[in-house]
Amino acid sequence: MIFAIESSCDESAVALFDPGRGIVGEWVQSSLQRHQEYGGIVPDVASRAHLEFFPWLVKVAREELDGGKPARIAVTTGPGLAGCLALGVSLAQALSLAWNVPTVGVNHLRGHVYSPFIAPHAADPQHFGPGQPGFHDLLPHLGLIVSGGNTILCEIDEQERLHILAQTVDDAAGEALDKGAKLLGMPYPGGPLIEKQARDGNPTSYDFPRGFLTSGEPKFSFSGLKTSLRYTLEAMDDPTLEHELPHLCASYQQAVIDSLVGKTRQIWRKRRARWKSFGLSGGVANNQALRAAFAKLAGEADLPLLIAEPRHTGDNASMIAFAAFLDPEGVAPMHKGSLTFDPNWELA
């Protein structure tokens, strides 16, 4: 049994994962509502919320253990907000001493990379795991993490090693959606609100830029998209904006989707015989238009598409536990009673 802790940003989360049964318990408490009045995540507010939420979360998880204890603890040690990571690590170290079990640190981004594999594992835990045919048959795997903080296209190769193939040079896709929504007068977080408005709009009404899409470079860029929207809005009066809002949202969202899918398609076509599956993870993976576009790409490639379940697209502890189980070589063990964290820990 693995007891996992996630505290990299505004979600306080714990989970229990049994290699024989899959996820046996997962609990998440978000402080997002507290950040909305500020228009974004405030680190101190998030840290205080962790201090408030974790005692209750641990209590509920311990009740599930029913007097037992896990074999080890897995905790997010980066990337993320320094104060939030520190609280999660401190909790892990305290529980490690109380239970006398080892602790390992897990890269938050690795959790996202592996999160699309959680559902198949839960369906057939004996068949799906390190060295098992069900997992290895899907490798090499081409996966896209798309969230508010990261946009990374990466590979899990035949030896289960991770390689970054492309990533954003500025804003992440989710960040671009939230910033675009703010320009349009929408509250934080604005990405889901843009998606809602876009359903009634024409995605070809406005020609917003798609960064690096024609150059073929292994990069994403969304800052120019945001700037283009700002210039477009500066030329509009309020009545025009009200009338055009659905079309602006649809066109802006489509530019983000075209960049994500287009770059993935470019890289796949260069080495199309290499990969055996596609993956989509991170908070923006809940966008239905993006999911549909990736499903179309997977159909074009005649490859299976694994998408993280909605409850595992955001920050959650289940993906941290699963990453520790699936990739024991990619974790950082506690050394001499201490475990460090790195707010800038890169995916590698």
Long-range contacts (C-beta under 8 A, 24 or more apart in sequence): 1-65, 1-68, 1-70, 1-71, 2-70, 2-71, 2-72, 2-73, 2-74, 2-321, 2-324, 2-325, 3-61, 3-70, 3-72, 3-73, 3-74, 3-95, 3-321, 4-73, 4-74, 4-75, 4-106, 4-317, 4-318, 4-320, 4-321, 4-324, 5-73, 5-74, 5-75, 5-76, 5-88, 5-91, 5-92, 5-317, 5-320, 6-75, 6-76, 6-88, 6-108, 6-111, 6-315, 6-316, 6-317, 6-319, 6-320, 7-50, 7-54, 7-75, 7-76, 7-80, 7-84, 7-85, 7-87, 7-88, 7-91, 8-76, 8-78, 8-79, 8-80, 8-81, 8-84, 8-85, 8-88, 8-108, 8-315, 9-41, 9-46, 9-80, 9-81, 9-84, 9-149, 9-315, 10-35, 10-41, 10-46, 10-49, 10-84, 10-315, 11-314, 11-315, 11-316, 12-49, 12-50, 12-53, 12-54, 12-57, 13-57, 13-315, 13-316, 13-317, 13-318, 14-54, 14-57, 14-58, 14-61, 14-317, 15-61, 15-316, 15-317, 15-318, 15-320, 15-321, 16-61, 16-64, 16-65, 16-70, 16-321, 17-318, 17-321, 17-322, 17-325, 19-125, 19-129, 19-325, 20-125, 20-126, 21-125, 22-118, 22-121, 22-122, 22-125, 23-118, 23-122, 23-318, 23-321, 23-322, 24-64, 25-60, 25-61, 25-64, 26-311, 26-316, 26-317, 26-318, 27-57, 27-60, 27-61, 27-317, 28-311, 28-314, 28-315, 28-316, 28-317, 29-53, 29-56, 29-57, 32-189, 35-188, 36-187, 36-188, 36-189, 38-188, 39-182, 39-187, 39-188, 40-178, 40-188, 41-81, 43-81, 43-82, 43-83, 43-84, 44-83, 46-81, 46-83, 46-84, 47-81, 47-83, 47-84, 47-87, 50-84, 50-87, 50-88, 51-87, 54-87, 54-91, 58-91, 58-95, 69-99, 69-101, 70-99, 70-101, 71-101, 72-101, 72-102, 72-103, 72-104, 72-324, 73-99, 73-101, 73-102, 73-103, 73-104, 74-103, 74-104, 74-105, 74-106, 74-320, 74-321, 74-323, 74-324, 74-331, 75-103, 75-104, 75-105, 75-106, 75-320, 75-339, 76-105, 76-106, 76-107, 76-108, 76-111, 76-320, 77-105, 77-106, 77-107, 77-332, 77-339, 77-340, 77-341, 77-342, 77-345, 78-105, 78-107, 78-108, 78-341, 78-342, 78-343, 78-344, 78-345, 79-107, 79-108, 79-109, 79-149, 79-342, 79-343, 79-344, 79-345, 79-346, 80-108, 80-341, 80-343, 81-343, 82-341, 82-343, 85-341, 85-343, 86-341, 88-341, 89-339, 89-340, 89-341, 92-339, 93-334, 93-337, 93-338, 93-339, 96-334, 102-333, 102-334, 103-333, 103-334, 103-339, 104-324, 104-331, 104-332, 104-333, 104-334, 105-331, 105-332, 105-333, 105-334, 105-339, 105-340, 105-341, 106-320, 106-323, 106-324, 106-330, 106-331, 106-332, 107-323, 107-330, 107-331, 107-345, 107-347, 107-348, 108-315, 108-320, 108-345, 109-145, 109-150, 109-152, 109-345, 109-346, 109-347, 110-162, 110-323, 110-327, 110-330, 110-347, 111-316, 111-319, 111-320, 111-322, 111-323, 112-145, 112-147, 112-150, 112-281, 112-282, 112-308, 112-319, 113-143, 113-145, 113-154, 113-156, 113-162, 113-279, 113-281, 113-323, 113-347, 114-319, 114-322, 114-323, 114-326, 114-327, 115-281, 115-308, 115-312, 115-313, 115-318, 115-319, 115-322, 116-143, 116-279, 116-280, 116-281, 116-306, 116-307, 116-308, 117-279, 117-306, 117-322, 117-326, 118-308, 118-309, 118-312, 118-318, 118-319, 118-322, 119-306, 119-308, 119-309, 120-306, 121-322, 129-325, 129-326, 130-160, 130-325, 130-326, 130-327, 130-328, 135-326, 137-276, 138-276, 138-277, 138-304, 138-306, 139-276, 139-277, 140-274, 140-275, 140-276, 141-275, 141-276, 141-277, 141-278, 141-279, 141-306, 142-264, 142-267, 142-268, 142-275, 142-277, 142-278, 142-279, 143-278, 143-279, 143-280, 143-281, 144-260, 144-264, 144-278, 144-279, 144-280, 144-281, 144-282, 144-294, 145-281, 145-282, 145-347, 146-172, 146-173, 146-174, 146-260, 146-280, 146-281, 146-282, 146-283, 146-284, 146-285, 146-290, 147-172, 147-173, 147-174, 147-282, 147-283, 147-284, 148-172, 148-174, 148-175, 148-178, 148-189, 148-191, 148-283, 148-284, 149-174, 149-175, 150-282, 151-220, 151-222, 151-260, 152-347, 153-218, 153-220, 153-263, 153-264, 153-267, 154-347, 155-275, 160-327, 162-330, 162-347, 162-348, 164-347, 164-348, 165-218, 165-267, 166-218, 166-219, 166-220, 166-263, 166-267, 167-219, 167-220, 168-219, 168-220, 168-221, 168-222, 169-219, 169-220, 169-221, 170-221, 170-222, 170-223, 171-221, 171-222, 171-223, 171-226, 172-222, 173-220, 173-222, 173-256, 173-259, 173-260, 173-284, 174-282, 174-283, 174-284, 175-222, 176-222, 176-223, 176-225, 176-226, 176-256, 177-252, 177-253, 177-256, 177-284, 179-226, 180-225, 180-226, 180-229, 180-252, 183-226, 183-229, 183-230, 183-233, 184-229, 184-233, 184-241, 184-245, 184-248, 184-249, 191-283, 191-284, 191-287, 192-286, 194-249, 194-252, 194-253, 195-249, 195-253, 195-287, 195-288, 195-289, 197-245, 197-246, 197-249, 197-250, 198-246, 198-249, 198-250, 198-252, 198-253, 198-254, 198-289, 199-246, 199-250, 200-246, 200-250, 201-245, 201-246, 201-247, 201-248, 201-249, 201-250, 201-251, 202-246, 202-247, 202-250, 202-251, 203-250, 203-251, 203-253, 203-254, 204-251, 204-254, 205-244, 205-247, 205-248, 205-250, 205-251, 206-232, 206-247, 206-248, 206-251, 206-252, 207-251, 208-232, 208-251, 208-252, 208-254, 208-255, 209-255, 210-255, 210-258, 210-259, 210-262, 211-259, 212-259, 212-263, 213-258, 213-259, 213-262, 213-263, 213-266, 216-266, 218-263, 218-267, 219-263, 220-259, 220-260, 220-263, 221-259, 222-256, 222-259, 225-252, 225-255, 225-256, 225-259, 253-287, 253-289, 254-289, 256-290, 257-287, 257-289, 257-290, 257-293, 260-290, 260-293, 261-290, 261-293, 261-294, 261-297, 264-294, 264-297, 265-297, 265-300, 268-297, 268-301, 272-301, 275-301, 275-303, 276-303, 276-304, 277-303, 277-304, 277-305, 277-306, 278-303, 278-304, 278-305, 278-306, 279-305, 279-306, 279-307, 279-308, 280-305, 280-306, 280-307, 280-308, 281-307, 281-308, 281-312, 281-313, 282-308, 282-313, 283-313, 283-314, 284-313, 285-313, 286-310, 286-313
